[in-house]
Amino acid sequence: MQKIIKVLGLSLVAASMTLVSHHSLAINDDGVIQLYSQRELLALIAKNQHLQQVKADDCQLVEDIKARAEIVKLPSYQFLYGDMLAYGVCVERDAQHGIYMMEQSAHQGLVEAIEQLGRYYHIGRFFQQDNHRALRYLSEAAGLGNLNAQLRLVEMLGDGLGSPVDFEDAYHWLHNSIISDNTQRLKATQLLAKLAKLMPQRVIERAKRPLLK
C-alpha cells in the first residue's frame, strides 16, 4: 500500500514560527484570545473539541487559523480550518475547499485527518461512498495507532468488506491497542471475535504477537 504521508520540513516549521511569532497562548493582559499552541490544538482535535473551542472563542481567531492553514501549511491547522469550512463554523460554508484542506493535512501525516477521510468515504459524507478508498485511509491510520480507525477497519473487514490479506494486520493493531474506556474495550473484543471467525487459527496466533518496540 502506497503511503500517503509526507514529512513537514524543518524549514517550514521555522517559517511558521516567524510568521506567527507575535502570537502567544491563551489570553493576554488585554483580554485578547490568542492562538492555540500545537499541543493544545492536537489535544482538542483528539477529543473532537476543536470546532467547539473556535466557537467558544467567539470566532476571533479565524484569520490566524486561515493563515496557519493556507500560508504556513501546518497540518493541524489545515485540519481545523478544513473542518470549519466543511461545517460552516465561523466561516461561510465551503465543503469543497474544506475537504481539500483535510486532504492536505492527511498528506502531511496528521493521523486524525487520515482517519476522518476514511470515515467519510465509508459513511458517504461529502463523498460518494467508496469502501475501497475508506479501507485505504483507515488502514493507514490504523497502522499509525489511531483507535477509531482500528475499530472501524476491523468492523468493515468483519462485515465482509476488503480483502482477507488485510485481516492479520487489522487484528494485530486492534488486539495490541491500549483502551482505557470500558465501552470501547468491549466493542474491540466483540469486533475481534467476529473477525477471528473468518481467520485460520495460525493467522490469529500470528496476529496476537506483541507490537515491535
C-alpha positions as CSV (number, residue, x, y, z in Angstrom):
1,M,0.0,0.0,0.0
2,Q,1.4,3.3,-1.1
3,K,2.0,5.6,1.9
4,I,0.2,9.0,1.9
5,I,2.4,10.6,4.5
6,K,4.9,13.4,3.8
7,V,7.2,14.8,6.5
8,L,6.9,18.5,7.2
9,G,10.3,20.1,6.7
10,L,12.2,21.9,9.4
11,S,12.4,25.0,7.2
12,L,8.6,25.1,7.0
13,V,8.4,24.9,10.8
14,A,10.9,27.7,11.1
15,A,8.9,29.8,8.7
16,S,5.8,29.2,10.6
17,M,7.3,30.5,13.8
18,T,8.5,33.6,12.0
19,L,5.1,34.3,10.5
20,V,3.1,33.8,13.8
21,S,5.7,34.8,16.3
22,H,3.5,37.7,17.5
23,H,1.0,35.2,18.9
24,S,1.2,33.6,22.3
25,L,-1.0,31.2,24.3
26,A,-4.4,31.7,26.0
27,I,-5.5,35.2,26.8
28,N,-3.1,38.2,27.1
29,D,-3.2,41.1,29.6
30,D,-5.7,43.0,27.3
31,G,-8.1,40.1,27.4
32,V,-7.5,39.2,23.7
33,I,-7.7,35.5,22.9
34,Q,-4.5,34.2,21.4
35,L,-3.8,31.4,19.0
36,Y,-3.6,27.8,20.2
37,S,-0.3,26.0,20.6
38,Q,0.3,22.9,18.5
39,R,0.0,20.8,21.7
40,E,-3.3,22.4,22.6
41,L,-4.8,22.1,19.1
42,L,-3.8,18.5,18.7
43,A,-5.4,17.7,22.1
44,L,-8.6,19.4,21.0
45,I,-8.6,17.5,17.8
46,A,-8.1,14.2,19.6
47,K,-11.1,14.9,21.8
48,N,-13.1,16.3,18.8
49,Q,-13.5,19.6,20.6
50,H,-11.7,21.8,18.1
51,L,-14.8,23.3,16.5
52,Q,-16.5,23.9,19.9
53,Q,-13.3,25.8,21.0
54,V,-13.4,28.0,17.9
55,K,-17.0,28.9,18.6
56,A,-16.3,29.4,22.4
57,D,-13.6,31.9,21.4
58,D,-16.3,33.9,19.6
59,C,-14.7,33.3,16.2
60,Q,-11.9,35.8,17.0
61,L,-9.1,33.6,15.6
62,V,-10.4,32.8,12.1
63,E,-7.9,34.9,10.1
64,D,-5.0,33.5,12.2
65,I,-6.2,29.9,11.7
66,K,-6.6,30.5,8.0
67,A,-3.1,31.9,7.7
68,R,-1.5,28.9,9.5
69,A,-3.5,26.5,7.3
70,E,-3.1,28.1,3.9
71,I,0.2,30.1,4.2
72,V,2.2,28.2,6.8
73,K,0.6,24.9,5.9
74,L,0.6,23.4,9.4
75,P,-1.3,20.1,9.2
76,S,-3.1,20.6,12.5
77,Y,-4.4,24.0,11.3
78,Q,-5.2,22.6,7.9
79,F,-7.4,20.1,9.6
80,L,-9.0,22.7,11.9
81,Y,-9.7,25.1,9.0
82,G,-10.9,22.3,6.8
83,D,-13.5,21.3,9.4
84,M,-14.5,24.9,9.9
85,L,-15.2,25.2,6.2
86,A,-16.9,21.9,5.8
87,Y,-19.4,22.6,8.5
88,G,-19.6,26.4,8.2
89,V,-18.2,27.1,11.7
90,C,-17.2,30.8,12.0
91,V,-16.8,31.0,8.2
92,E,-19.0,30.7,5.1
93,R,-19.5,27.0,4.4
94,D,-17.3,25.7,1.6
95,A,-17.3,21.9,1.8
96,Q,-15.1,21.5,-1.3
97,H,-12.3,23.7,0.0
98,G,-12.7,22.2,3.4
99,I,-12.2,18.7,2.2
100,Y,-9.2,19.9,0.2
101,M,-7.6,21.3,3.4
102,M,-8.3,18.0,5.2
103,E,-6.6,16.1,2.4
104,Q,-3.6,18.4,2.6
105,S,-3.4,17.7,6.3
106,A,-3.7,13.9,5.7
107,H,-0.9,14.1,3.1
108,Q,1.3,15.7,5.7
109,G,0.6,12.8,8.1
110,L,-1.9,14.0,10.6
111,V,-3.5,10.8,11.6
112,E,-6.8,12.3,12.7
113,A,-7.2,13.7,9.1
114,I,-6.4,10.3,7.6
115,E,-8.9,8.6,9.8
116,Q,-11.6,11.2,9.2
117,L,-11.3,10.9,5.4
118,G,-11.5,7.1,5.7
119,R,-14.6,7.5,7.8
120,Y,-16.2,10.0,5.4
121,Y,-15.6,7.6,2.5
122,H,-17.1,4.7,4.5
123,I,-20.3,6.6,5.5
124,G,-20.6,8.6,2.4
125,R,-20.3,12.1,3.9
126,F,-19.2,14.8,1.5
127,F,-18.0,12.0,-0.9
128,Q,-19.9,9.2,-2.7
129,Q,-19.5,6.1,-0.5
130,D,-16.3,4.3,-1.5
131,N,-15.3,1.4,0.6
132,H,-12.1,0.8,-1.3
133,R,-10.8,4.3,-0.5
134,A,-12.2,4.1,3.0
135,L,-10.1,0.9,3.7
136,R,-7.1,2.6,2.2
137,Y,-7.2,5.6,4.5
138,L,-8.4,3.6,7.6
139,S,-5.6,1.0,7.1
140,E,-3.1,3.9,7.0
141,A,-4.5,5.5,10.2
142,A,-4.8,2.2,12.0
143,G,-1.2,1.3,11.3
144,L,-0.3,4.7,12.9
145,G,-2.1,3.7,16.1
146,N,-5.5,5.6,15.7
147,L,-8.0,3.6,17.7
148,N,-11.1,4.9,15.9
149,A,-9.5,3.8,12.6
150,Q,-8.6,0.4,14.1
151,L,-12.2,-0.2,15.3
152,R,-13.8,0.8,12.0
153,L,-11.3,-1.2,10.0
154,V,-11.9,-4.4,11.9
155,E,-15.6,-3.8,11.8
156,M,-15.6,-3.4,8.0
157,L,-13.4,-6.5,7.5
158,G,-15.6,-8.5,9.8
159,D,-18.6,-7.4,7.7
160,G,-17.0,-8.9,4.6
161,L,-15.6,-5.7,3.1
162,G,-12.0,-5.6,2.0
163,S,-9.6,-8.5,1.5
164,P,-8.6,-11.4,3.8
165,V,-5.0,-10.3,3.1
166,D,-5.7,-7.4,5.5
167,F,-7.1,-9.4,8.3
168,E,-3.9,-10.2,10.1
169,D,-2.6,-6.6,10.3
170,A,-6.0,-5.2,11.3
171,Y,-6.4,-7.8,14.1
172,H,-2.8,-7.2,15.2
173,W,-3.2,-3.4,15.6
174,L,-6.5,-3.5,17.5
175,H,-5.5,-6.5,19.6
176,N,-2.5,-4.6,20.9
177,S,-4.2,-1.3,21.4
178,I,-4.4,0.1,25.0
179,I,-8.0,1.1,25.5
180,S,-8.9,2.8,28.8
181,D,-12.6,3.2,28.0
182,N,-14.6,0.1,29.1
183,T,-17.2,0.5,26.4
184,Q,-14.6,0.8,23.6
185,R,-12.7,-2.1,25.0
186,L,-15.8,-4.3,25.0
187,K,-16.5,-3.2,21.4
188,A,-13.0,-4.1,20.4
189,T,-13.3,-7.5,22.0
190,Q,-16.6,-8.2,20.1
191,L,-15.2,-6.9,16.8
192,L,-12.0,-9.0,17.1
193,A,-14.1,-12.1,17.9
194,K,-16.2,-11.6,14.8
195,L,-13.1,-11.1,12.6
196,A,-11.5,-14.1,14.1
197,K,-14.3,-16.3,12.8
198,L,-13.0,-15.5,9.3
199,M,-9.4,-16.3,10.0
200,P,-7.4,-19.5,10.3
201,Q,-6.1,-20.2,13.8
202,R,-2.5,-20.0,12.8
203,V,-3.1,-16.5,11.4
204,I,-4.9,-15.4,14.6
205,E,-1.9,-16.5,16.7
206,R,0.4,-14.6,14.5
207,A,-1.8,-11.5,14.7
208,K,-1.7,-11.7,18.5
209,R,2.1,-11.1,18.5
210,P,3.2,-8.1,20.5
211,L,3.9,-4.8,18.8
212,L,7.5,-4.3,17.9
213,K,9.4,-1.8,20.2
